[in-house]
């Protein structure tokens, strides 16, 4: 492998976009090897001296943030003006799911419409695409009418068969662009079980490690046999943290047949390399960033030489987002509308069609926002003056918001399954299921349907499970976890009818919000529900969302319980119902856990 470097073209703030947008930064020159997708014709042989450029524009973890769609459309228009007719728009997963209200209340239809307006036709399958279940993804989100090829090579071959649950998912697709064949290979994080319910994990049926699956497909795409097709460049779309692509151990490293890797899942902005030297780029989240790279390809098939160059979208209009080749899109649409001289530069660069992509995106968002305002403005509850139901900065203490949600889940389960007092009911909530920082987003003391649904935007159901007192203590103890020889605390929301204390094993006391060297393990003591002491053999009903009670967020101790059941009610609806029955709700309960020394 030969590795080359180039220096970043200097950016001159305030200079309008030129006819040819400058190429930037580090260039990776990697000789590679290559196979085609069924249904795509074989590519005729090319002269080894033939050099063509294909531009790739990548987003990841958009999560339905249609309010930022115009900035993305503007960035796509800039990239298209840089290399007209030779650009591919891709996503590294989680295009939908966990979305703001404007998209979520219509099951992400606005996001799918917006992606189609952008011309985004390739995406890795992310875990949040599966939020409503594997069947919903395959039947609705992956509907060919949406125009997106969904990729996940580590889904089992049987599951991708015509009769499989993910029959519309592919290992890879090839696009013939500017005379070159670009293969895109997708894969999903190996840790799906930690971020999806057991049922979704079983239905997805990931039978290979993500890196192994990418290598398997890339090696076939570069095996030199035109009988099964060849690719001139291979791009991996891996919905996992960039570190997964940067492994160097044998069997864990992406091999030299991959020219460029886009990653996601962790919402980070990162730049690294595979063990073979290919760039690994993670482009943030929520439509705030985009990665844009050129593949400069000389020759074809296994003998092709591929040089990866960062594309400078800037010249004063965009800023690099803490990693080379990743750009901050905030406010970029202002550069497209009539307020910025850059618009004239786009038109002079032959980008007269820049306006339609932005205009269509704006129309989709405006219509979605209007519908969302009409539905979401309904007031569903009020909070007492001076009360604050928000997440706290430190994970070491229990938040009022978490406790309120836990109380709501408890109330829903008591009303649906058990209205007596013989078996105590305890409610839980987890921080990851709460998507905004504050329930009362505008501070007016009135809680709207939009505010609840924006905070509880995931597709979880209200659920219950029966635990023994011993099992409940094990759940509470899992708030403290060992990490690199330290105990780190991350609080659950626990309903206000619960109190307990905890001890460490005597090596060191643990203070909420702090990590202590060699703190040892934690034991739960003096556990009471509704003022009643709970013994190890007592039965308790745990109420929460379906994800948490199935062991989500690594709270695996819940799985030891019995009689798991779900209500046909979203976890957010439980809070809506609770607020309607408790006007001017306030926060007065103390933090439940205290250190016993």
Secondary structure as GFF3:
##gff-version 3
##sequence-region A 1 597
A	DSSP	beta_strand	23	31	.	.	.	ID=ss1
A	DSSP	beta_strand	51	59	.	.	.	ID=ss2
A	DSSP	three_ten_helix	66	68	.	.	.	ID=ss3
A	DSSP	alpha_helix	69	82	.	.	.	ID=ss4
A	DSSP	beta_strand	87	91	.	.	.	ID=ss5
A	DSSP	alpha_helix	101	104	.	.	.	ID=ss6
A	DSSP	alpha_helix	109	118	.	.	.	ID=ss7
A	DSSP	beta_strand	122	124	.	.	.	ID=ss8
A	DSSP	three_ten_helix	127	130	.	.	.	ID=ss9
A	DSSP	alpha_helix	134	136	.	.	.	ID=ss10
A	DSSP	pi_helix	137	141	.	.	.	ID=ss11
A	DSSP	three_ten_helix	144	146	.	.	.	ID=ss12
A	DSSP	beta_strand	149	151	.	.	.	ID=ss13
A	DSSP	beta_strand	169	170	.	.	.	ID=ss14
A	DSSP	beta_strand	172	177	.	.	.	ID=ss15
A	DSSP	beta_strand	180	188	.	.	.	ID=ss16
A	DSSP	alpha_helix	192	195	.	.	.	ID=ss17
A	DSSP	alpha_helix	198	204	.	.	.	ID=ss18
A	DSSP	alpha_helix	210	221	.	.	.	ID=ss19
A	DSSP	three_ten_helix	226	228	.	.	.	ID=ss20
A	DSSP	beta_strand	233	239	.	.	.	ID=ss21
A	DSSP	alpha_helix	242	245	.	.	.	ID=ss22
A	DSSP	beta_strand	260	263	.	.	.	ID=ss23
A	DSSP	beta_strand	269	273	.	.	.	ID=ss24
A	DSSP	beta_strand	279	283	.	.	.	ID=ss25
A	DSSP	beta_strand	289	298	.	.	.	ID=ss26
A	DSSP	three_ten_helix	301	303	.	.	.	ID=ss27
A	DSSP	beta_strand	305	311	.	.	.	ID=ss28
A	DSSP	beta_strand	319	320	.	.	.	ID=ss29
A	DSSP	beta_strand	326	328	.	.	.	ID=ss30
A	DSSP	alpha_helix	333	336	.	.	.	ID=ss31
A	DSSP	alpha_helix	342	348	.	.	.	ID=ss32
A	DSSP	alpha_helix	354	376	.	.	.	ID=ss33
A	DSSP	beta_strand	379	382	.	.	.	ID=ss34
A	DSSP	alpha_helix	400	416	.	.	.	ID=ss35
A	DSSP	beta_strand	424	429	.	.	.	ID=ss36
A	DSSP	three_ten_helix	431	433	.	.	.	ID=ss37
A	DSSP	beta_strand	446	448	.	.	.	ID=ss38
A	DSSP	alpha_helix	449	455	.	.	.	ID=ss39
A	DSSP	beta_strand	461	468	.	.	.	ID=ss40
A	DSSP	alpha_helix	469	477	.	.	.	ID=ss41
A	DSSP	beta_strand	480	483	.	.	.	ID=ss42
A	DSSP	beta_strand	486	489	.	.	.	ID=ss43
A	DSSP	beta_strand	493	494	.	.	.	ID=ss44
A	DSSP	beta_strand	498	504	.	.	.	ID=ss45
A	DSSP	beta_strand	516	517	.	.	.	ID=ss46
A	DSSP	beta_strand	522	529	.	.	.	ID=ss47
A	DSSP	beta_strand	532	533	.	.	.	ID=ss48
A	DSSP	beta_strand	539	545	.	.	.	ID=ss49
A	DSSP	alpha_helix	546	549	.	.	.	ID=ss50
A	DSSP	three_ten_helix	552	554	.	.	.	ID=ss51
A	DSSP	three_ten_helix	556	560	.	.	.	ID=ss52
A	DSSP	beta_strand	562	570	.	.	.	ID=ss53
A	DSSP	alpha_helix	571	581	.	.	.	ID=ss54
A	DSSP	beta_strand	593	595	.	.	.	ID=ss55
###
